[in-house]
Amino acid sequence: MDTKRLILFVVLSFSILLLWDSWQRSHMLADEALTKQDASIPSSQKIDKADTKTISPDTNFKLETLARIKVITDLYEIEIDSVGGDIRQLLLNNHFTENTQDKFILLDDAQKPLLYVAQTGLIGQNLPTHKSIFTTEKTKYVLEDGQNHLDVKFNFKGQDVEVTKIISFDRGSYQIGVRYEINNLSKTSITPSAYFQLLHDDASNQGSSLMPTFTGGAYYTEADKFKKINFSDMKKSDLSIIALNGWVGIVQHYFASAWILPGDQKREFYTKQVADNIYSSGVVTQLSAIQPGEKKEFSTKLYSGPQINDQLEKAAPGLTHTVDYGWLTFIASPLFLVLSWIYKLVGNWGGAIILLTVLIKILFYPLSAASYKSMGQLRELTPRLQSMKEKFGDDKVKFQQAMLELYRTEKINPMGGCLPILIQIPVFIALYWVLMGAVELRHAPFILWITDLSVKDPFYVLPIIMGISMIVQTKLNPTPTDPMQAKLMMIMPVVFSIFFFFFPAGLVLYWVINNVLSILQQWLINRSIHAAALAKKGNATHK
C-alpha cells in the first residue's frame, strides 16, 4: 500500500507539469480535413486560390522600405512604411518588456530575430499591393487629448485608378481599422480582390525550454472553431479554408493579432512559407465589381494587442479562444471570470488569487476532508504497520495479508482518499492554466518585492515557502514503512521546489496558499482522529 501511495503522490505532483507541457505542445494542428474546401459553397462562387500565390514575395525575400510614418495613440506607438502602407513596428504603451520599462514591441521588421509585420493589398490590374508606394500628407500623426478617432490616409494613383488606404485608430481600442476607397477612372469595370496578412518568423517568442509557449498561426470559423497551426506545418503544406465568417492571425503568449473581415463576406484563409524562416497567415476576399467612373470602399479591421478578455470579446466572436486553456476551457473560463470579479473588489491580482484559492478550497472541503481523513487514519496505523513489517521480515505475502486484515478490522479503505483528489485535479489544473495565460497578471504587483506576478519571484521567497509547506505536508501524511520510500518522500518536495524557482510568482502564490490551507485542514483532521484513537484505547484499557 505504501508503494501505491508513493506512486499516487508522484503522479499527482507531476500531473500539473506534464499536462501544462502537453497543452503547450498540442497545437490543435490543422490536418488533411482542414485543407478541404467547404462543399456548401457553389464552386462558381469560390475564391480563385491562384490569386493568393500572386501576393507571395519571391525566394529572395526582402522588405522594401522608404518613408516611415509615425502614429502615436493612447495605446500604440506605430511605424507605417510608405511601401504598401505596411505596419512595420507596433509598440504597446501600457505593456513593457520583461524586467525593463521599455515598451513592449509586438510587431517589428528588424529581424533580430523578430519579424512580424501586417500587410494588405489589392489584386487586379494596376491595383496597389503591399509592394506599391503610397504617399501621405504628413509623416507623423498623433491622437491628441480629447480626440477619440484618428485617420491616417495613404494615397496611390495608378493608371486609370486612384486608391486611398485609410488606417484608423480609436481611443481605448486595440482594433485598428483598414479601409480601401477605390476610384475606377478607366473605361472598363474592375473586380478586385483584397488580401490581409501577417508575416512572422519561426524563431522568436517561443518561451523557455522549461516553460515553452506557442507562437504561430491561428484561425476561427463557426464551423471549425478555433485552430492553431505551427510554423513547421506551414512549411509542409499551404492551408486553404473557404468560409463565410471568422478571422485569421498570429497568436503568442499574452498577445494576438488577427484580421477580422466584416459580416458574412466570403473569404479564404491561407498560410504559406514566404522564405526559409518566414511565414504568412492571412485572408483574401473578392470585392464587388466597380464600374467605370464608380467609387467603392471596403473596410476591415486588425486586432493587435494583449489578450484582454473584454477587448477580445468586442473585437470578434471566437477571439477569446486565443487565450488558450486547452481542453479544460469550460472550467478555466468561469474561473477567470470569478478571478476578475474578485480583482474588481480588492484591486490586487495577488489578493484575488489568494481569495479564489480559498473559495475553491471551501467548495471542495467535503471532498478533501474525506481524503485527509483517510490519510489521517492510515497515519495512526503507521506504528502498528511498522511493527508488523519487523515481525514478518522478508515475508511480504504474510505482511500484505496481515496489513489487509488490519484495514478490515479498523474499517479503513486505504484508497478512500484517492477519488476526492482525482475529482479536484481538473479544477486545479484549469486554474493553473488561467494564471499562466492571463495577460492581466503581466506586470501586476502583489506586495513588497513581488512587482510582477507573471515572472519568477526575484528573491525566491515564495518557492522556498512552498518547499517548506510540502515538507510539512509530507510530515502530516502516513510515513511509508519502507525506509527508501520514506527518504524519497522527503526528497520529492525539494525536487519540485526547484521547478517552482522558475515559475511565475502568481502560480507559486496559488500553490503556497493551497498548501497552507491543506496543511491546516490535514492538521485539524489528524488531531481529531488522534484524539478519537486515544479515547478508544482508553475505553479498551478500562474494560
N, C-alpha and C positions, 0 to 999 in steps of 0.2 A: 504493500500500500504506500510506503514511503517513496518508492520509485515512481508510482503514479502521480503522487503529489509533486514530486520534483519535475516530472515531465509537464504537468499542468502549469506549474509556475513558469517554466521556460517558455512554453507555448504562448501563454498569456502575455508574458513580458515582451516576447519578440513580435507578437501579432501586430502591434502598433507600427513598429519599424518596418516590418515586411510588407504590410498592406499599404503603408504610405509609399514605399518604393514601387510596389506593384502598380499603384494608382498613377504614379508619375510615368512609369514606363509603358502602361497600356494606353495608347493614344487613340483608341477607338478608330483605327486606321480605315480609310476607305478601301473596300475590297472590289472585286470584279463587278459585283452587282451595282455598285455606285456609279460606275462609268457608263451604264446603260441609260439611254435617253428615256424620258417619260413618254410612254406609249399613248397616254391620254391626249397628248398634243398632236394634232394632224401634222404629217410630215411636211406639208406645203407651208406650214407656219413656223417650222423650226428655224432657229438662227443658223446661218451658214457657219459651221465651225472653221472653215478655211479662213474666215475673216480674222480670227484670233491669231493666226500664225503671222499675219502681216504686221502685227504690232510687236513682235519679238525682236529685240536687238540682235545684231549679228554675233558671230562667235568672238569677235574682237570687242568684247563689251567695254563700253566707256560711257560715263555720264557726261555729256557736254554741258558746259556752264558758261553763262555770260553775266548779265547784271543780276544782283541779288536784291530782292525787295524784302524789307523787314516789316514785320507786323507784330505789334505789341498789344495784347489784350489783358484783361484781369487774370486769365488762366494760362495764357500762352505767350511765348516769345518764339516767333516763327521766321524762317527764311524761305522765300519762294523764288525759284530761278525763272528768269525770263524765257529760258528754253523749256517749252512745254507748259509753263506755269506749274511745274512740279513743286510740291512741298518737300524741300531738301533737308530742312532741320526744324525740329519741333521740341522746344523745351517747356516743361511744366513748371509754372511759377510756384505752385503750392506743394511740390514734391521735390525731394533732394536726393542726390547721390549718397549712397550709404557712407556714413561716418564723415560726411562733409556738409557744407552749406551751399554747395554748387547745385544749381537747378538740374533736375533730372532730364537727361536727353533721351527722349523716346524715339524720335526719328533723326537720322543723320546720314550724310553721304560721305563721311570721312574714310570709311572702310578701315578702321583701326580697332577691332575688326568689324565694328558695326557698320552695315549698310542697310538702311531702312528708309525708303522714300515712298511717297504717294504720287502716282502718276495718273493722268487722264488724257484722253484724246478722242478724236473723231475719225471714223473710217469712211472714206469716199473720195472721189476725185477732187483734188485741190483743197481738201479739208485739213485742218491742223492736227497733228499727232503730238505725242509727248516730245518729239524731236523738233517741232516747229518753234519759231521765235515770235514771242509776243512783246508788245510794248505796254507801258503803264505811264500814267501821268506823274506819279511820284515814286520815290524809292523807299519811302518809309510811311507807314500808316499806324496810327495809334487810336485805340478805343479810349476816348477821353472820359474823365469823371462826369457822371451824369448822362453819358451816351450808352445806349443799350444795344446798338446794332452798328456793324461796320462792314462795308462792302469794299473789296479790292478788285478793281477791274483790269483785265488783261485783254488787249485788243490784237486781232490778227486780220490782215487784209490780204486776200489771195486773188487769184484770177477768177473773177465773177462771183466771189463770195466774201462776206465780212462776218467774222465771228468774234463775239465778246464772251470771254470766260470770267465769270464773277465768283470769287471766293468770299464767303460771308461768315461773320462771327457774331455771336450773341453773348451778352454778359451772363456769366454764371453757367454756361453750357459748354460741354465738350463735343457738341455736334458742330461740324464745320460744313456749311452749305457750299455746294458747287453747282453753278447754273450756266448753261450754254445758251446764248442767243445767236441764232444762225440766220443770216440775211442772204437769201438767194438772189443774186444780181444777174444770173445767167438767163438764157432763153429756154432752158430745159429744166425739168423737175429733177430734184436730187432726193435720194433716200439714204441718209447717212446711218451709220451705227456709232454708238458711243461706248467706250470702254473705260474702266476704272480699275486700277490695280495697285498692289503694294509689292515692292521689291524688298527682299530680305536675304541676308547672308545666312549660312548654315552653322556658324560657329559662336555667335555672341548670345549672351543671356541664357546659357544652358545650366546655370546653377553650379553647385559644387559636387564633387564626387560623393560626398556624404549625403547631401540633400539635392539631388538633381531636380531640375524643373523643366517643364515643357515649353519650348518655343517653336512655333510652326504655324502652318495654315489651319484655317477652320472655316466652316460654313454652316448655315442653318436654313432648313426649309421646313414647312409644316409637315411634309411627307416623311423626310428623312430625319428630322430633328437635328440635334447638334452633333457634328462630326469634326474630329481633328485629323489632320494629315501631316505627318512629319516630313522633313526635307528629304530623307532617304527614299521615301515612297514617291515624292515628286520627281526624284531623279530616275526612278524605274519607269514611270509612265505618267502621261498627262491625264489630268482629271477633267471630265466634261459632264456637267449636270445641267439639264434643262429644267427650269422651274418658273413658277408664276409669283413667287414670293421668296422672302428670306434675304440673307446677307452673306457676305464673304469677307475674310480678312486674315489678320495675323494675331495670334494670342501669345502672351508670355506671362510669367508670374507677376501678378498685380496689375498688369496693363493690357489693353487691347486696342486694335484699330480695325474698323470694319466699314466696308462700302455698303450703303443701305439705299436701294432703289425704291421709288415710290410705288405704293399700291400693288396692283396685280400686273405690273409691267413684265412682259415675257423677257427672260434673261437666261444667259448661260454662265454658270460658274466654271472657272477653269484654274488649273495650276500648271506650271511648266518650269523646266530648268532653263534659266536665261544664260548662265555662264557656269564655269566649273563649280563655284560655291555660292551662286546667287540664284534665287528662285522667285517666281512671281505668283501671286494669288489674286485673282481678280474676277471681274464680271463684264460681259459685253451684252449690249441690248440694241435692237434695231429700233430706230426712231421712225416716226411717220413721215410720209413724203412731203417735201417742201416745194411748192410750185414756183415758177418764175416770178420774181418780184415779191415773193412772200417771205415773211419773217416768223420764225417759230423758236420756242425755247424749251429746254429740258432741264429739270432740276433733280439733284440727288444730294446725298449728304454722307459725310465721313465722320464716324465716331472715332476719336483718337484721344485716349486718356486713361485714367485709372479705372479699375473695375469697381466703381462705386455703385452699389445696388440701385439706388434711386435714379442715378443718371442713366444706367443701362436700361432700366425699365422704360424710361421716357423715350429713349432712342429707337428701340425696335423690339418686337417680340422675339424671344429666344436669346437676346444678347446677354441676359443674366447668366446663361449657361457658360459664358467664358470664365466665370468663377467656378471652376470645375471641382465638384465634391465627389466625383466618381459615382459608383453605384449606390451610394448612400445619400444622394442628393435629397431624397424625400424626407430624410431625417435631418440632414445638415441645414437645409434652407430654413425650416422653422426654428432651429436652434439659433441661427444667426439673427433672425427677426427678434427672438427673445433677448439675445445679447445686445442688439441695437436698442431695444426698448429700455433695458436696464441702464445702458450707457446714457440715454437721454435723461434718466432720473439722477444718476450720480455724477455724470460729467467726467468720468475717468474710465478708460478702457480696462486698465488693470483691476479697478474696483468692480467693473462689470463682469470680468472673468471670474473673480472670486465669488460674487453673488450668484452667478449662473452655476458654478460648480456646486455651491451649497444647495441651490434649488434642485439640481439633478440628484444630489446625494439624498436630499429629503424625499424626492419622488421614488427613489429606488431603495429607500430604507428597509421596507419589509423583505425585499429580496436579499439585500446584502446582510441583513440581520440573520437570515436563515443560513447563509453561507458562513458567517462568522461564528454562529452558534455551533455548527458542525465542526469547524476548526477548533473552537474552544473545548468542545467535548473530547476531541482527539488529543488536544494538548494535555488534558487531565489524565489521559490514559498513558502518556508517554513514559512515566516511570515504570508502570507495570509492563509495558511492551519491552522496555529495556531489560527488565528482569527476566522476562520470558526469552528474549534473544540470548541472554547469557546462559540461561538454563538449557536451551536446546542446542546451543553452539552452532555447528555447521549443518545441522539437520534442518534445512529450510522448509521441507514439507511439513514437519511437525510444528515448526514455528508458525507457518501460514495457517495451519488448521487451528492452532491454539488462538491465534490472533482473530480469526473469523468468529470463533466461539465467544471470545471476549466481546466482540462487537455485537453479537446477537444477545448476549447476556445484558449488556448495558444499553441495548436498543439504540445503537448508533449506526447511522448509514455513512460510511467513510466518504462516499461520493455525493453526499447530500448537499455539499456546498458548491458543486460544480455548475449545476444548471442555473442557479441565480446569477453566477458570474457570467456565464455564456450569454444569457439574455441581455445583460448590460453592455457587453462588448460593442455591439453595433453603435450604440448611442455615444460611447466614449470615443470610438474611432471617428464617428461623424463630427464630434466636437473638436477632435484633433485636427481634422481637415479644415473645419471652419476657421480655427485660429491660425492655421498655416496659410490659408488663402485670402484672408480678409485684408484688403489694402488699407482699411481704416486703422489697422494696428501699426501700419508703417509710420515711423516717426512719432508714434503715440507714447507719451511719457507715462510712467507709473508713479514711483516715488524715488526720491534721493538719487542714487546713482543710475537707476534704470530710466534712461531718457528715450528709449526706443524699444517697444515690445516686440518688434519684428526681427531684431538682431540678438545675438547672444549676450548674455549678462557679461559686461566688461570685466567684472571682478570675480565672476564665477560663484557668487554667493548663493544664488538660487540652486544651481546644480549641486553644490555641497550640501545645502539643507535637504535637498531631495534625496541625496545619497544616504544621509543620516536617517531620514524618515524611512527609507527602505530597509535599513539595518534594524531599526526599531520594529518595523512590521515583521521582519524575519524572527526577531526575538519573541514576538507575541504569538507566532504560529507554532504548530507542533514541531518538535525537533526530530529529524529523521534518526532512526536507530542506527543506521549505517554511518560511521564516522566520516567516510569520504563524501557521502551525500550532504552531511551536515556542514562540512567545510565548503562545498560548492554553494550551498545555500547562503553562506556568509560572503562568499566572493562575488556572487552574481550582482548584488546591489552596487558594489564598487565598479564592476564592469559596465553596468548600464548607466551609472552616473557619468562615466567618461563620455558616452554618447551624448548625454544631455549638456555637456560643456559647450557643444557646438550648435545646440538647438536654440531657436528664438526664445527670448525671455518670456513672452506671453504663453508659450507652450509649457515651459518649465514651471511657470507660476501656477498654471492649471494643475499640473501633476503634483506639485508641492501641496496645494490646498486639498486636493483629492486624497493624498496620502495622509495628511494630518487628520482630516475628518475620518478616514478609515481607521487610523490608529486609535482615535478617541472612541469610535464605535466598537472596535475589537477589544479594547481595554475594558470598557464597561461590561461587555458581554462576558469576557473571560472572568472578570471579578464576580459577576453574578453566578456563573457556572461553578467557579471555585468555592464560593460560599455555599452553594447547594450541595456540592460534593462533601464539604466538611460537615455540614448538617447531617448528611446521610451516614457518614462514618460515625458521627456522634450518636445517632439513633441506634446504629448497629452495635456500638460498644455497650450502650445501656441495656440493650436486650440480652 
